[in-house]
Amino acid sequence: MFWRNTHGEGEGAYGGHLHHPRMIHHGRMTGGMPLEFPGPSGDNTRRFLRPVVMLLLAEQPMHGYELMGRLKEFGIGQGGMDPSLLYRLLRFLERAGMAESTLDDSGAGPARKVYNLTPEGMEVLDMWAANLEEVSDLLKKFKGRYDKLTQ
């Protein structure tokens, strides 16, 4: 894999953000998997907007309006997410080389931009997926110990 965390440690290390060459933009982190957890009022689904969009695009190319509908499968956007957030993310993914778009004028009405995940985007998605198991294990340990406190 082509990533490291901000502490210079390699794969499997906890702490900081994970880096991939496509996640650095103007000297700052733009897409690493956050390993700190939100507070009780934190928006968990918003933290995973980028990898969910990338997963959906890996499954099949689609346009923004279709993506908005499919995000609801993950519980994202049910509270009326601003569509501009999704379109800004799609533009970011294109600029970063993780997605590309083509115009589809086959339907009725104006041509629509159809987005597709690039091989570079798939590398980043692979990184997210590889780290989910480690994060899941950490959360299970935390939850088990917390449950013992509340019994």
Short mmCIF file of the C-alpha atoms (twelve columns), coordinates in Angstrom:
data_MODEL
# 
_entry.id   MODEL 
# 
loop_
_atom_site.group_PDB 
_atom_site.id 
_atom_site.type_symbol 
_atom_site.label_atom_id 
_atom_site.label_alt_id 
_atom_site.label_comp_id 
_atom_site.label_asym_id 
_atom_site.label_seq_id 
_atom_site.Cartn_x 
_atom_site.Cartn_y 
_atom_site.Cartn_z 
_atom_site.pdbx_PDB_model_num 
ATOM 1   C CA . MET A 1   0.000   0.000  0.000   1 
ATOM 2   C CA . PHE A 2   1.049   3.585  -0.551  1 
ATOM 3   C CA . TRP A 3   0.103   5.105  2.760   1 
ATOM 4   C CA . ARG A 4   1.445   6.004  6.161   1 
ATOM 5   C CA . ASN A 5   -0.002  7.756  9.134   1 
ATOM 6   C CA . THR A 6   1.034   11.206 10.308  1 
ATOM 7   C CA . HIS A 7   3.310   9.672  12.929  1 
ATOM 8   C CA . GLY A 8   5.436   7.997  10.245  1 
ATOM 9   C CA . GLU A 9   4.319   4.519  11.230  1 
ATOM 10  C CA . GLY A 10  3.352   1.973  8.603   1 
ATOM 11  C CA . GLU A 11  0.309   -0.142 7.949   1 
ATOM 12  C CA . GLY A 12  -1.870  -1.091 10.871  1 
ATOM 13  C CA . ALA A 13  -0.827  1.755  13.136  1 
ATOM 14  C CA . TYR A 14  -3.507  3.599  15.043  1 
ATOM 15  C CA . GLY A 15  -3.442  7.343  15.445  1 
ATOM 16  C CA . GLY A 16  -3.373  10.289 13.106  1 
ATOM 17  C CA . HIS A 17  -4.669  10.156 9.571   1 
ATOM 18  C CA . LEU A 18  -3.706  7.702  6.877   1 
ATOM 19  C CA . HIS A 19  -1.983  9.170  3.849   1 
ATOM 20  C CA . HIS A 20  -2.050  8.239  0.202   1 
ATOM 21  C CA . PRO A 21  -0.423  10.297 -2.551  1 
ATOM 22  C CA . ARG A 22  -3.878  11.195 -3.925  1 
ATOM 23  C CA . MET A 23  -4.972  12.491 -0.511  1 
ATOM 24  C CA . ILE A 24  -2.518  15.351 -0.202  1 
ATOM 25  C CA . HIS A 25  -3.697  18.635 -1.702  1 
ATOM 26  C CA . HIS A 26  -1.757  21.868 -1.319  1 
ATOM 27  C CA . GLY A 27  0.196   20.483 1.621   1 
ATOM 28  C CA . ARG A 28  -2.777  19.416 3.706   1 
ATOM 29  C CA . MET A 29  -4.731  16.264 4.298   1 
ATOM 30  C CA . THR A 30  -7.768  15.939 2.062   1 
ATOM 31  C CA . GLY A 31  -9.028  12.401 2.241   1 
ATOM 32  C CA . GLY A 32  -7.412  10.294 4.920   1 
ATOM 33  C CA . MET A 33  -9.470  8.048  7.094   1 
ATOM 34  C CA . PRO A 34  -9.956  9.826  10.406  1 
ATOM 35  C CA . LEU A 35  -9.168  7.575  13.319  1 
ATOM 36  C CA . GLU A 36  -10.429 9.961  15.956  1 
ATOM 37  C CA . PHE A 37  -14.072 9.475  16.783  1 
ATOM 38  C CA . PRO A 38  -16.854 12.050 16.856  1 
ATOM 39  C CA . GLY A 39  -18.541 13.043 20.069  1 
ATOM 40  C CA . PRO A 40  -22.106 12.025 20.882  1 
ATOM 41  C CA . SER A 41  -23.490 14.775 18.647  1 
ATOM 42  C CA . GLY A 42  -21.016 14.076 15.816  1 
ATOM 43  C CA . ASP A 43  -22.297 13.306 12.336  1 
ATOM 44  C CA . ASN A 44  -20.937 9.824  11.691  1 
ATOM 45  C CA . THR A 45  -22.420 9.469  8.217   1 
ATOM 46  C CA . ARG A 46  -20.869 12.718 6.946   1 
ATOM 47  C CA . ARG A 47  -17.405 11.401 7.823   1 
ATOM 48  C CA . PHE A 48  -17.910 8.562  5.362   1 
ATOM 49  C CA . LEU A 49  -19.394 10.519 2.471   1 
ATOM 50  C CA . ARG A 50  -16.205 10.322 0.402   1 
ATOM 51  C CA . PRO A 51  -15.598 6.554  0.671   1 
ATOM 52  C CA . VAL A 52  -19.308 5.809  0.176   1 
ATOM 53  C CA . VAL A 53  -19.430 7.931  -2.992  1 
ATOM 54  C CA . MET A 54  -16.254 6.240  -4.200  1 
ATOM 55  C CA . LEU A 55  -17.744 2.797  -3.486  1 
ATOM 56  C CA . LEU A 56  -20.918 3.647  -5.394  1 
ATOM 57  C CA . LEU A 57  -18.879 4.894  -8.371  1 
ATOM 58  C CA . ALA A 58  -16.757 1.721  -8.263  1 
ATOM 59  C CA . GLU A 59  -19.956 -0.335 -8.490  1 
ATOM 60  C CA . GLN A 60  -21.165 1.562  -11.543 1 
ATOM 61  C CA . PRO A 61  -20.771 4.962  -13.212 1 
ATOM 62  C CA . MET A 62  -23.586 7.357  -12.349 1 
ATOM 63  C CA . HIS A 63  -24.613 10.988 -12.361 1 
ATOM 64  C CA . GLY A 64  -24.939 13.231 -9.320  1 
ATOM 65  C CA . TYR A 65  -28.715 13.018 -8.973  1 
ATOM 66  C CA . GLU A 66  -28.553 9.226  -9.000  1 
ATOM 67  C CA . LEU A 67  -25.753 9.305  -6.417  1 
ATOM 68  C CA . MET A 68  -27.910 11.478 -4.125  1 
ATOM 69  C CA . GLY A 69  -30.580 8.791  -4.156  1 
ATOM 70  C CA . ARG A 70  -28.134 5.943  -3.623  1 
ATOM 71  C CA . LEU A 71  -26.488 7.675  -0.634  1 
ATOM 72  C CA . LYS A 72  -29.715 7.081  1.277   1 
ATOM 73  C CA . GLU A 73  -28.910 3.338  1.237   1 
ATOM 74  C CA . PHE A 74  -26.131 4.231  3.696   1 
ATOM 75  C CA . GLY A 75  -28.241 6.631  5.754   1 
ATOM 76  C CA . ILE A 76  -26.558 9.670  4.192   1 
ATOM 77  C CA . GLY A 77  -28.732 12.507 2.986   1 
ATOM 78  C CA . GLN A 78  -31.947 11.375 4.649   1 
ATOM 79  C CA . GLY A 79  -32.016 14.587 6.646   1 
ATOM 80  C CA . GLY A 80  -31.904 16.684 3.486   1 
ATOM 81  C CA . MET A 81  -28.197 16.915 2.681   1 
ATOM 82  C CA . ASP A 82  -27.321 19.928 0.565   1 
ATOM 83  C CA . PRO A 83  -26.636 18.603 -2.973  1 
ATOM 84  C CA . SER A 84  -23.849 21.153 -3.394  1 
ATOM 85  C CA . LEU A 85  -21.815 19.137 -0.858  1 
ATOM 86  C CA . LEU A 86  -21.951 16.103 -3.157  1 
ATOM 87  C CA . TYR A 87  -21.096 18.107 -6.275  1 
ATOM 88  C CA . ARG A 88  -18.136 19.768 -4.545  1 
ATOM 89  C CA . LEU A 89  -16.918 16.298 -3.547  1 
ATOM 90  C CA . LEU A 90  -17.281 15.036 -7.125  1 
ATOM 91  C CA . ARG A 91  -15.278 18.010 -8.443  1 
ATOM 92  C CA . PHE A 92  -12.603 17.328 -5.804  1 
ATOM 93  C CA . LEU A 93  -12.417 13.650 -6.812  1 
ATOM 94  C CA . GLU A 94  -11.972 14.686 -10.451 1 
ATOM 95  C CA . ARG A 95  -9.251  17.243 -9.681  1 
ATOM 96  C CA . ALA A 96  -7.442  14.660 -7.535  1 
ATOM 97  C CA . GLY A 97  -7.565  12.097 -10.354 1 
ATOM 98  C CA . MET A 98  -9.752  9.691  -8.375  1 
ATOM 99  C CA . ALA A 99  -12.804 10.091 -10.625 1 
ATOM 100 C CA . GLU A 100 -13.510 11.161 -14.175 1 
ATOM 101 C CA . SER A 101 -16.663 12.305 -15.899 1 
ATOM 102 C CA . THR A 102 -18.174 12.080 -19.346 1 
ATOM 103 C CA . LEU A 103 -21.253 13.757 -20.781 1 
ATOM 104 C CA . ASP A 104 -24.236 11.488 -21.431 1 
ATOM 105 C CA . ASP A 105 -26.709 13.006 -23.846 1 
ATOM 106 C CA . SER A 106 -28.609 9.781  -24.555 1 
ATOM 107 C CA . GLY A 107 -31.632 10.638 -22.386 1 
ATOM 108 C CA . ALA A 108 -34.295 13.278 -22.717 1 
ATOM 109 C CA . GLY A 109 -33.271 16.730 -21.574 1 
ATOM 110 C CA . PRO A 110 -29.815 18.221 -21.203 1 
ATOM 111 C CA . ALA A 111 -26.658 16.092 -21.140 1 
ATOM 112 C CA . ARG A 112 -25.688 14.807 -17.713 1 
ATOM 113 C CA . LYS A 113 -22.214 14.374 -16.287 1 
ATOM 114 C CA . VAL A 114 -21.646 10.707 -15.487 1 
ATOM 115 C CA . TYR A 115 -18.879 9.986  -12.995 1 
ATOM 116 C CA . ASN A 116 -16.644 6.932  -12.904 1 
ATOM 117 C CA . LEU A 117 -13.947 5.891  -10.418 1 
ATOM 118 C CA . THR A 118 -10.424 5.819  -11.886 1 
ATOM 119 C CA . PRO A 119 -7.770  3.196  -11.069 1 
ATOM 120 C CA . GLU A 120 -6.173  5.774  -8.740  1 
ATOM 121 C CA . GLY A 121 -9.529  6.221  -7.008  1 
ATOM 122 C CA . MET A 122 -9.799  2.462  -6.632  1 
ATOM 123 C CA . GLU A 123 -6.405  2.430  -4.862  1 
ATOM 124 C CA . VAL A 124 -7.706  4.937  -2.329  1 
ATOM 125 C CA . LEU A 125 -10.938 2.978  -1.899  1 
ATOM 126 C CA . ASP A 126 -8.867  -0.189 -1.356  1 
ATOM 127 C CA . MET A 127 -6.987  1.622  1.418   1 
ATOM 128 C CA . TRP A 128 -10.232 2.637  3.146   1 
ATOM 129 C CA . ALA A 129 -11.560 -0.927 2.958   1 
ATOM 130 C CA . ALA A 130 -8.331  -2.439 4.291   1 
ATOM 131 C CA . ASN A 131 -8.459  -0.221 7.351   1 
ATOM 132 C CA . LEU A 132 -12.118 -0.818 8.171   1 
ATOM 133 C CA . GLU A 133 -11.375 -4.199 9.729   1 
ATOM 134 C CA . GLU A 134 -8.809  -2.696 12.104  1 
ATOM 135 C CA . VAL A 135 -11.134 0.133  13.072  1 
ATOM 136 C CA . SER A 136 -13.983 -2.335 13.509  1 
ATOM 137 C CA . ASP A 137 -11.869 -4.455 15.862  1 
ATOM 138 C CA . LEU A 138 -10.954 -1.372 17.894  1 
ATOM 139 C CA . LEU A 139 -14.612 -0.343 18.163  1 
ATOM 140 C CA . LYS A 140 -15.638 -3.863 19.247  1 
ATOM 141 C CA . LYS A 141 -13.020 -3.824 22.011  1 
ATOM 142 C CA . PHE A 142 -14.149 -0.401 23.153  1 
ATOM 143 C CA . LYS A 143 -17.832 -1.401 23.122  1 
ATOM 144 C CA . GLY A 144 -17.133 -4.635 25.028  1 
ATOM 145 C CA . ARG A 145 -15.274 -2.824 27.774  1 
ATOM 146 C CA . TYR A 146 -17.881 -0.080 27.914  1 
ATOM 147 C CA . ASP A 147 -20.666 -2.673 28.214  1 
ATOM 148 C CA . LYS A 148 -18.854 -4.175 31.237  1 
ATOM 149 C CA . LEU A 149 -18.982 -0.743 32.913  1 
ATOM 150 C CA . THR A 150 -22.728 -0.408 32.448  1 
ATOM 151 C CA . GLN A 151 -23.715 -3.892 33.672  1 
# 
